[in-house]
């Protein structure tokens, strides 16, 4: 069994954007379109998982004295 190389969120997102672009152009046949769609679904799930994990880490880091504190975001 071959292990897949771990990819970063950014790599997955870039590949997903490339797949979307190819599908939008409509220059590939049905079989390749389905393969691209399937890959896109896998990439979307991987990106969602990475975002959930990042959100959990942020929540843990934002916890103070056993309680979560929400702080307003300032774009400065």
C-alpha positions in Angstrom: 0.0 0.0 0.0 1.4 3.4 -1.0 1.1 6.3 1.5 0.1 9.6 0.1 2.3 12.6 0.8 0.8 14.9 3.4 -0.3 18.1 1.8 -0.8 21.5 3.3 -4.1 23.3 3.4 -2.7 25.8 0.9 -1.6 23.0 -1.5 -5.0 21.4 -1.3 -6.8 24.7 -1.9 -4.5 25.5 -4.9 -5.2 22.1 -6.4 -8.9 22.5 -5.8 -8.9 25.9 -7.5 -7.1 24.4 -10.5 -9.6 21.6 -10.7 -12.5 24.0 -10.6 -10.9 26.0 -13.4 -10.5 22.9 -15.6 -14.1 21.9 -15.0 -15.4 25.4 -15.8 -13.5 25.4 -19.1 -15.3 22.2 -20.1 -12.3 21.0 -22.2 -12.1 17.5 -20.6 -14.3 14.5 -21.3 -17.0 13.1 -19.0 -14.8 10.4 -17.4 -12.0 12.9 -16.6 -14.6 15.4 -15.3 -16.0 12.8 -12.9 -12.4 11.9 -11.7 -11.7 15.6 -11.2 -15.0 16.1 -9.4 -14.2 13.1 -7.1 -10.8 14.6 -6.3 -12.3 17.9 -5.7 -14.7 16.4 -3.1 -11.8 14.8 -1.3 -9.8 18.0 -1.4 -12.8 20.0 0.0 -13.2 17.5 2.8 -9.5 17.7 3.6 -9.7 21.5 3.7 -12.7 21.5 5.9 -11.0 19.1 8.3 -7.9 21.3 8.4 -10.0 24.4 9.1 -11.9 22.6 11.9 -8.6 21.5 13.5 -7.2 25.1 13.3 -10.4 26.4 14.9 -10.1 23.9 17.7 -6.5 25.0 18.3 -7.5 28.6 18.4 -10.2 27.9 20.9 -7.8 26.1 23.1 -5.3 28.9 22.9 -8.0 31.5 23.7 -9.1 29.6 26.8 -8.1 31.5 30.0 -8.5 30.1 33.5 -10.7 27.3 32.2 -13.2 29.6 30.5 -13.2 30.8 27.0 -13.1 34.5 26.4 -14.2 36.1 23.2 -12.2 39.1 22.2 -13.3 41.5 19.5 -11.4 41.4 16.2 -9.8 44.6 15.2 -8.4 45.0 11.7 -5.5 47.3 12.5 
